[in-house]
């Protein structure tokens, strides 16, 4: 007689996407002074839909950002104005901005244009 262990949805292997996220223009200080991060993120959001840049921003704030000054990166749950985003070297405005569905191997660069003076 064999005993099969039931696997709960929490224990099941969640598909992941391997991506590179980079920060420049001072944003790296919010992320442990590390400019480049190789991440393995869930391939789907909580609703089971493909993960988007909007989901990535939340993931970065929750799992990668070590600095408490979240408001320097997001404002009202959206990327703060003055931060440019390049997806595979293309302006995110050409890719659908926060609605862009992340693909394995994507390189996402966040560039702050906000500087003190």
C-alpha positions in Angstrom: 0.0 0.0 0.0 1.4 3.3 -1.0 0.7 6.6 0.7 0.4 9.6 -1.7 1.0 13.0 -0.2 -1.4 15.7 -1.4 0.2 18.8 -2.7 -1.4 22.1 -1.8 -1.3 25.0 -4.2 1.2 26.7 -1.9 3.5 23.8 -2.1 3.2 23.3 -5.8 6.2 24.6 -7.8 5.3 28.1 -9.1 6.6 28.8 -12.7 9.3 31.5 -12.6 10.8 33.9 -15.1 14.4 34.8 -15.0 15.0 38.5 -15.7 17.6 41.2 -15.2 16.6 44.4 -13.4 18.9 47.4 -13.4 18.8 50.8 -11.5 20.7 54.0 -12.3 20.6 57.7 -11.7 20.6 57.2 -7.9 17.9 54.5 -7.7 20.5 51.9 -6.9 20.8 53.4 -3.4 17.3 52.1 -2.7 18.3 48.6 -3.7 21.3 47.9 -1.5 23.6 50.1 -3.7 23.5 47.3 -6.3 22.9 48.4 -9.8 22.2 45.0 -11.4 19.9 42.3 -10.0 19.3 38.9 -11.6 15.8 37.9 -10.4 13.6 34.9 -10.6 10.0 36.1 -10.3 6.7 34.3 -10.4 5.5 34.0 -14.0 1.9 34.8 -13.0 0.3 37.3 -10.6 -2.1 36.5 -7.8 -5.0 36.3 -10.3 -3.1 33.8 -12.4 -2.5 36.3 -15.2 0.9 36.9 -16.8 3.1 39.0 -14.6 3.4 42.7 -15.8 5.7 45.6 -15.1 3.1 46.8 -12.5 3.5 43.5 -10.7 7.3 43.7 -10.9 7.2 47.2 -9.3 5.3 45.8 -6.4 7.6 42.7 -6.2 10.7 45.0 -6.2 9.3 47.1 -3.3 8.3 44.0 -1.3 11.2 41.7 -1.9 14.2 43.6 -3.3 14.2 47.1 -1.9 16.0 47.3 1.4 15.6 51.1 1.9 12.5 52.3 3.8 12.0 55.3 1.5 9.6 53.5 -0.9 8.1 56.9 -1.9 11.3 57.6 -3.8 10.4 54.8 -6.2 6.6 54.6 -6.1 3.8 57.1 -5.6 0.3 55.8 -5.0 1.2 52.3 -6.1 2.6 53.5 -9.5 6.1 54.3 -10.6 7.1 57.7 -9.5 7.1 60.4 -12.2 10.7 61.2 -13.3 11.7 57.6 -13.5 12.3 56.3 -17.1 11.9 52.6 -17.8 13.6 50.8 -20.7 12.5 47.2 -21.5 15.2 45.5 -23.6 16.6 48.9 -24.5 13.2 50.2 -25.7 11.1 53.0 -24.0 8.4 51.3 -22.0 5.8 53.7 -23.5 6.3 51.7 -26.8 5.7 48.5 -24.9 2.5 49.3 -23.0 4.1 50.8 -19.8 2.9 49.0 -16.6 0.7 46.6 -18.7 3.7 45.1 -20.5 3.8 41.3 -19.9 7.3 40.3 -18.7 9.1 37.6 -20.7 11.9 35.3 -19.6 15.2 37.0 -20.3 13.9 40.6 -20.3 16.3 43.3 -19.2 14.4 46.1 -17.4 16.2 49.3 -16.6 14.9 52.0 -14.2 16.6 55.4 -14.6 15.9 58.3 -12.2 15.9 61.7 -13.8 15.4 63.4 -10.4 18.5 64.9 -9.0 19.0 67.1 -5.9 20.7 70.4 -6.3 
